[in-house]
Every structure is written in C-alpha cells, then in structure tokens.
Amino acid sequence: MIEKYISPGQKIELKAVKRTNQKSETNIDKAYTTRVCDIISEDRVEIFMPIEQSKLILLPVDGEYEMFFYTESGLYECIGRVIDRYKGNNVYILLFELETNLRKYQRREYYRYSCALDMDTRNLCEEEVKENEANNGGYRLVPGLPLKRSVIADISGGGLRFVSDYKYDKDSFILCRYHLMIKGNSRDYEIVCKILDVKELPNKPGEYEHRVQYMNLDNDEREEIIQFIFDEERRNRRRERGY
C-alpha cells in the first residue's frame, strides 16, 4: 500500500518531533531534506542520511521525526522513528519505522484526530465577554458556573468538533473543559473557543455538531494536544500490527 504513494528517489523532509526538555545532537527546529532510498515494508523505509555543506547529519537512533514525502500526487506526512543507521553501497542510510499512518498533508490546517472524549461546555457569560473585549483576548473566567456535557468527535492543534443535545449560536464564545492522557498523566484543559459552524445531525434530530476554534491556547498546550494525537495514532498503528 505504501508503495502506491512513495517510491525511491522522492524528496523527503524531516523535522524533529518536539518534546519537553528535549536534547539532541540536531536542531529540533530545523528541517532536513533528503531522498527516499528504498521501501523495505509497509512500516519501514530507508532514506539517505541528510548532508549539509558536505557534512553528514547524524540523526540519532530512536529520534522521532515528522516525515513529509513529496510525491506526484501531493504531499504526504507521517511520524517516523530512526531505528538504525548504517553504510551500504558506499552511502549512509537511515532506517525509519513509520509510527503513524501515511496521510495527505494540508498545509494550512492541523490534522484532525477522530475520537470520542467526554467534554463539558458552557457559554461565556456577559462579564467574561466584556473582559475579553477590554483586554483583547485576555479571558478571565468566572468560577463555578454550570456546565453541560458533550462528546468530542475529533480534535486538532487548532480546534475540535463536538456533538451535543443542545445548540450554540454560530460566532458565539464558549468554554470547553476536558482532559487528555499524555505520557500516562492526566492533563486538564480549560479553553475558550469560538463556534465556527453548527448543524443538526441528519439522522439524529435534536443532536448538534459544533466545530470550534481555540481562542486562548498557548503554544505549550497546543504542543501537548498535538503530542496526544501523535501518541494515540502510534497506539492505533501498533494495534493494527497486532502488538
């Protein structure tokens, strides 16, 4: 299946997956460009070790990277891990294991991960809305206001989609409260969101799908959510492999 999209010689770009307190012999903010050497299996590919200014870039074994494949049918991405590096036929090779499924990359969008997670929501009260307008996005939340239950249907680094038996108005602001398991730890999130779209589910009268954008999410929280998505995809892929 992977050979349907990827073939030897194609350009590939690598960017290290950011982690808290990550230390590496490479710059995690830098993208490295190289080419596909060979397709070993559905889960493993060989790529040529990147070279810059005539010097090999020794990407570390066990390092995880976002892999962007430039193919004839568009740009595809996945997360891969370096499991070996060696020399063959007088060239230096990196062996990658693909840890997430290959997917079409949308340049201006965050990848949305399908899930079913409990979430509580409520409208921002008038006081909170005024606080936001006065401070240009500096939300100060009123504690103890009642929340209503909903279910997250997909989540990304830019927003989420949820389903509920109540309806919010488009362009209104709501509070979303949920938690994610990240590296075995429960992390709570309390995020102000804007309703981008709302519609009644075609086959479920009285149930509504809402699409929202985060409004007060800081970069660290965004990276945590993206890390959660990567980890969940990795678990799903391992289950598909049977281990």
Phi, psi and omega in degrees: 000316182297329180290347176292333184248326188244141177215156179305143179095344181289147177291142176221142178242137182241135175223127185298139174288125182286139175223154179298132179058029180291134175235135185207159174283358177242163177277115187287345179269355184264145175261137180248131182253134178206202181222156177289133177268307183201156174260116183273316180200186178296337186248354186225136177226147172262136173230154177288137179298132182299149178231133175226128180051046177068013180244136176290139175263108186276082177297135188286143172298138185080358174291139180254138186223145164285128183248121180247114182261124179267104186245171179295334181261011177125189182264127179241153182221159171197176173256132180229158180236134177288119180251349177193157171217136187201175179248132178215133182053039175068019174231156182263133189237144169248130176260120181252139168256127181281122186259348174228164178291148175290134181217154178293134184266126175257113192300322186257014182233150170277143177293134182258125183260122180287136183200185174214092185238137178293143178211148174248142182220163170198159171293148168291138178282169184302321179299318181292320179296316179296321178299319179296314181297322182288327185252012176053055176102359181274081185290132171240113189272141176277122183284155170083003179284146185294146181241156178241146185278147174210179180230126176287128179263327170205158187218149178213181177284352181248343182175196180205169176235132181224160181240140181209167177263023174220166188232131172261158178279142175301140180075003175278167181248134182228162172260130176246127180234122179205173177226152179233148173268114182238116182053041177082000180246140178278126182241123182269140180233138178227098194236133173278132184229156175252134179284115179271327183201148177214138179208150176282138180293131187303319184257009182223079179304136180090357175245139189233141176257126180244138174245126187232158176243136176294142180246332185230034182272127178275169187297323180295318178295321178298316179297324178295317180295317178297321177297319176302315180297314178302314183296319180293320177296322179297316178298317180298319180294321178294322176296322178297327179282343179094020175210000000 
